[in-house]
Amino acid sequence: MKTILSIVLIFCTTYFSAQVSHIFSIGDNDTYSITFSKNGNNYDFDVFKVGENDKKKNFTLPKLDIVTFKNVIFQTLDSLTSPNKIARDDNKINKTIDEIFYTVVSNIDIIDDLNYAPIAGNLETNKIVNLYRDRRYLKPPYSQIKGLKFEITNTQIVFQNGFIQDVIVDGKIIKDADSKIDECIKLKDFENTELRFTNTYGIGLSSKKNIRNLERISLYINQKKNVDKNLLYSKRGDSVDLFKNNEIFIKLGEVIKSYEFKNDLYTNDFSPANIKVSIEGGKSTTLYKDKTYKILEARVFSDFLGFDSNKPNGLIQFELEKQFNFNTTRVKLMTYLFRSGIGFMEYLKLAGGVTKIEDNNRYLIPEMQDIKETSYLGQPILINKRYTTPIDVTNHQVWNIGLTSNIALIDMLLIKSQVHINAGFKFAQTKVQDSLRVLNSDDTVKSTLKEYNLNHWQFFPELVLNVLPETRYGFYASWRPKYLSLLTDGLEYYGALDPLTGARRGNISKWVNEYELLGYLYVNEEKQNGKLFVRWRLNAEMGYRKNNFSQFQLGYSFYVLGRGKQK
């Protein structure tokens, strides 16, 4: 039963949509479902009799008026009840149809709002840009190649999480009629030479400073065609092949002629939604923000190790997180042969989750030790000592909320990876079931059940490796050493009991190492409206890794506000 419930809860989220459904009855026994959504300027409807989903009927209306709607809905219901007919003169039935119509009208605005995507800005490209020589052979750092220009045929840009994550500029070298060719250039043959320029790390586009600094970003040769002879730069008798040594570059700030971002109330992030665009040289395009329904994304996981009734792992777990761009400026890092970019304080991530919803093993039961003492009045009393370990507190955790701040991010496009160095904290809660024990006057012990919430902080650095091979799938590996600080005096950390000797370790660590491997796959590559996850986690006490617990989870992500209108 647990397995069925788990699978149903995960995969039912696939159908969570901004479409609005309404259940209604005709007569005493027949119940119907109508689902409606807006498609451009049209309104789409699906109707079926509950229990006969395979006999679904659909229709589309160009506008909403009650007369047309009632005629079409009666015809649709007639086809579902054939050979019987719906009594159109029945006042009760007419009232039901009227209620359906007004339900549609009142909910259409919600659908429109969820699909609203404000304009981020208008991006325009240049047709012809300058060519430059690399800094290694020149002082000052770079110099324009006189007499030559680069004519752009097409520019492809991938916008991702506030960055121009990838850019490809295709074109060819042409003569500059307004200037002479540099005397240092021994030009043998450049006619029909086609070049492709790309970036070496993600380029920020979320702030006004990012947009102003585009002119500082260099794009280097990635591919070349029709290069029959060498383009040589000669200095002091030595000739350098600029093609072979990748010494030619163009500036992104010249490729992008302008990015006219749109400002608005409380808007300080001017980047567009995650999207790929292709623009001909000299042309422009309009970029949009994410649609409203995409603002919040949640993940639901089922822990297969939680199927074991003896383990406290949460069977179903929900997580919600939102990342906010903070400082999206990156600079070139490392050597010429291994170009990459590094940024600092790039984002803040607010996250929370419910990690246990079922009742089985819901409570942490601490180890109890009662010590008889004598009070200052000379009366015998019972001192209740309660012990647990950081691992048990973590394993029985019910919910948490916290903030993670990026410290540094290294973007390495050449090896399809990013390294994130973060730090963060969480406030978490664990439910405890205890026994309050007191001494009676006759020296007997009276026990009372006591249940309470154990609040605690988790502080951690975080190291994450993100492997990004392509759009459809990816992989994360992370390590978080977490420090657990209890917000109570009634519970103490104590070393785990050795099952062989019964002895305890005196040097208990308040640190827990969390290791995580997570792979994801887009269920629908084109729409990208959901991801399938597989996640493995291991939490182990630092200094005593035998005290640990693991999780193996299957999960699915969905937009909390629905899926909006799908094409």
CORGI-V246275 format. One record per backbone hydrogen bond with DSSP energy under -0.5 kcal/mol. CO is the residue of the C=O (numbers start at 0). NH is the residue of the N-H. E is the energy in kcal/mol with one decimal. If there is no record, write none. Layout:
co->(CO	CO)
nh->(NH	NH)
e->(E	E)
//
This chain:
co->(0	1	2	3	4	5	6	7	9	10	11	12	14	19	21	23	25	28	29	30	31	32	33	34	35	36	37	38	41	42	43	44	45	46	47	48	51	52	56	58	60	62	64	65	66	67	68	69	70	71	72	73	74	75	76	77	80	85	86	88	89	90	91	92	93	94	95	96	97	98	99	100	101	102	103	103	104	106	107	108	109	110	112	113	115	117	119	120	121	122	123	123	125	126	128	130	131	132	133	134	142	143	144	145	146	147	148	148	149	149	150	152	153	154	155	156	156	157	157	158	159	161	162	162	163	165	166	167	167	168	169	169	170	171	173	174	175	181	183	183	184	185	185	189	191	192	193	194	195	195	196	197	199	202	205	206	207	208	210	211	212	213	213	216	218	219	222	224	225	229	229	230	231	231	232	234	237	239	239	240	241	241	242	246	247	248	249	250	250	251	254	254	257	258	259	263	265	267	274	276	278	279	282	284	286	286	287	290	291	292	294	295	295	296	297	298	299	300	301	301	302	303	304	306	307	314	316	317	318	319	320	321	323	327	328	330	332	335	339	340	341	342	344	345	346	347	347	348	348	349	350	351	352	352	353	358	362	363	363	366	368	370	372	374	378	380	380	381	382	382	384	385	386	387	388	389	390	391	393	395	397	397	398	399	400	401	402	403	404	406	407	408	408	409	409	410	410	411	411	412	415	416	417	418	419	419	420	420	421	422	423	424	425	425	426	427	428	428	429	430	431	431	433	434	435	437	439	443	445	447	449	451	451	452	453	454	455	456	457	458	459	461	462	463	463	464	464	465	465	466	469	471	472	473	474	475	476	477	478	479	479	480	481	481	482	482	483	484	491	495	496	497	502	504	505	509	510	511	511	512	512	513	514	515	516	517	518	519	520	523	529	529	530	531	532	533	534	535	536	537	537	538	539	540	543	543	545	546	548	550	551	551	552	553	554	555	557	558	563)
nh->(4	5	6	7	8	9	10	11	12	13	14	15	16	35	33	31	29	30	25	49	23	47	21	45	19	43	39	41	38	60	36	58	34	56	32	51	54	55	46	44	42	64	68	69	70	71	72	73	74	75	76	77	78	79	80	81	83	87	89	90	93	94	95	96	97	98	99	100	101	102	103	104	105	106	106	107	108	110	111	112	113	114	115	292	291	288	261	286	259	284	256	257	281	151	149	144	248	142	136	137	132	145	147	181	175	130	150	173	128	151	171	280	169	278	167	158	276	164	165	274	162	204	159	164	202	157	198	155	169	196	152	153	194	150	148	176	178	184	185	233	186	187	231	192	193	172	224	170	221	222	168	219	412	163	269	210	211	212	213	214	215	216	252	251	249	197	195	193	227	187	231	241	185	233	239	237	234	232	241	244	246	247	245	133	220	131	218	253	254	255	125	256	123	260	121	266	267	269	158	156	154	282	124	122	119	120	272	293	294	560	296	559	560	320	557	318	555	316	303	553	305	306	307	308	310	302	300	353	298	351	296	349	347	329	343	341	339	338	332	410	330	408	326	325	405	323	349	350	403	321	401	319	354	399	317	361	364	365	432	386	384	382	380	377	374	372	382	383	370	384	368	491	366	493	392	393	394	395	396	430	354	355	428	352	426	350	424	348	422	344	420	342	410	411	418	340	412	414	416	415	467	411	465	409	421	463	406	407	461	404	459	402	427	457	400	455	397	398	453	363	433	451	449	436	447	445	442	439	437	435	433	431	453	454	429	486	427	484	425	482	423	421	478	419	465	466	476	417	467	474	472	521	469	519	466	517	464	515	462	481	513	460	483	511	458	484	485	456	387	504	498	501	497	494	507	483	541	481	513	514	539	479	537	477	535	475	533	473	531	527	522	523	556	520	554	518	552	516	550	514	539	548	512	543	540	546	547	540	538	536	303	304	534	301	532	299	297	561	565)
e->(-2.6	-2.5	-2.4	-2.6	-2.4	-1.9	-2.5	-2.0	-0.7	-1.0	-1.4	-1.4	-0.6	-2.5	-2.5	-3.4	-0.9	-0.5	-2.4	-2.4	-2.4	-1.9	-2.2	-2.4	-2.1	-2.5	-0.5	-2.1	-2.6	-2.3	-1.9	-1.8	-2.6	-3.3	-2.7	-2.9	-1.9	-0.8	-3.6	-2.5	-2.3	-0.8	-2.4	-2.3	-2.0	-2.4	-2.8	-2.1	-1.8	-2.4	-2.4	-2.4	-1.9	-1.4	-1.6	-0.7	-2.0	-0.9	-1.2	-0.6	-2.5	-2.3	-1.8	-2.3	-2.3	-2.0	-1.9	-2.2	-2.3	-1.7	-2.1	-2.4	-2.0	-1.1	-0.7	-1.3	-0.6	-1.6	-2.4	-2.6	-2.1	-1.3	-1.1	-2.4	-1.5	-3.3	-2.4	-3.1	-2.6	-2.4	-1.4	-1.7	-0.7	-3.2	-2.8	-2.8	-1.9	-0.8	-1.0	-1.2	-2.5	-0.9	-1.2	-1.7	-2.6	-0.6	-0.5	-2.5	-2.5	-0.6	-1.9	-0.9	-2.8	-3.1	-2.7	-0.6	-2.6	-1.6	-1.2	-1.4	-1.3	-2.7	-3.0	-1.2	-2.0	-3.1	-0.8	-2.9	-0.5	-2.6	-2.6	-1.6	-2.1	-3.1	-2.6	-0.8	-1.4	-1.6	-0.6	-2.6	-1.1	-0.8	-1.2	-1.9	-0.7	-2.0	-2.8	-1.7	-3.7	-1.3	-2.6	-2.0	-0.8	-3.8	-2.7	-1.9	-2.1	-1.9	-1.1	-0.7	-1.9	-1.5	-1.2	-2.5	-2.0	-2.6	-2.3	-1.8	-1.0	-0.8	-0.8	-2.3	-2.0	-0.5	-2.4	-1.9	-2.8	-2.5	-0.9	-2.3	-2.9	-0.6	-1.2	-1.7	-1.0	-2.3	-2.9	-1.3	-1.8	-2.9	-2.2	-1.0	-2.6	-1.5	-1.5	-1.7	-0.6	-0.6	-3.2	-2.5	-2.9	-2.2	-2.7	-2.8	-2.3	-1.6	-3.0	-1.9	-1.8	-0.6	-0.5	-1.9	-0.5	-1.2	-2.5	-3.0	-2.1	-2.7	-0.7	-2.0	-1.2	-1.0	-1.0	-0.7	-2.1	-1.7	-3.2	-2.0	-3.0	-2.5	-0.6	-2.5	-2.4	-0.5	-0.6	-2.5	-1.2	-0.5	-3.1	-3.1	-2.3	-2.5	-1.0	-3.3	-2.6	-3.4	-0.5	-0.5	-2.6	-2.5	-3.0	-2.8	-0.6	-2.2	-2.4	-1.8	-0.6	-0.7	-2.3	-2.2	-2.9	-3.4	-3.2	-2.1	-3.4	-2.7	-0.5	-0.6	-2.5	-0.7	-2.5	-2.3	-2.4	-2.3	-2.0	-2.2	-2.6	-1.6	-1.2	-0.7	-2.2	-1.2	-2.1	-2.4	-3.3	-2.3	-2.1	-3.0	-2.2	-1.0	-3.0	-2.5	-0.6	-0.7	-2.2	-2.2	-0.6	-0.9	-2.2	-1.3	-3.0	-2.6	-3.0	-2.6	-0.6	-2.6	-3.2	-2.0	-2.5	-3.3	-2.4	-1.8	-0.5	-2.5	-2.1	-2.2	-3.2	-1.1	-3.9	-3.2	-0.5	-2.2	-3.2	-0.6	-2.2	-3.0	-1.8	-3.6	-2.3	-3.3	-4.2	-3.2	-0.5	-0.8	-2.4	-2.5	-2.7	-2.4	-2.3	-3.1	-2.9	-3.0	-2.0	-2.8	-0.5	-0.6	-2.1	-2.0	-0.5	-1.9	-0.5	-3.0	-1.0	-1.8	-2.8	-2.5	-3.2	-2.2	-2.1	-0.8	-2.2	-0.7	-0.6	-2.7	-2.0	-0.6	-0.5	-2.6	-2.1	-0.8	-0.6	-2.4	-2.7	-0.6	-1.4	-2.5	-2.3	-3.4	-0.5	-0.5	-2.5	-2.7	-2.2	-2.4	-2.6	-3.1	-2.2	-1.6	-3.2	-2.9	-1.9	-0.7	-2.2	-2.1	-2.3	-2.5	-3.4	-2.4	-2.4	-2.6	-0.5	-2.1	-3.0	-1.9	-0.5	-1.9	-1.1	-2.4	-2.8	-2.3	-2.5	-0.6	-2.7	-2.6	-3.1	-2.5	-3.1	-1.7	-0.5)
//
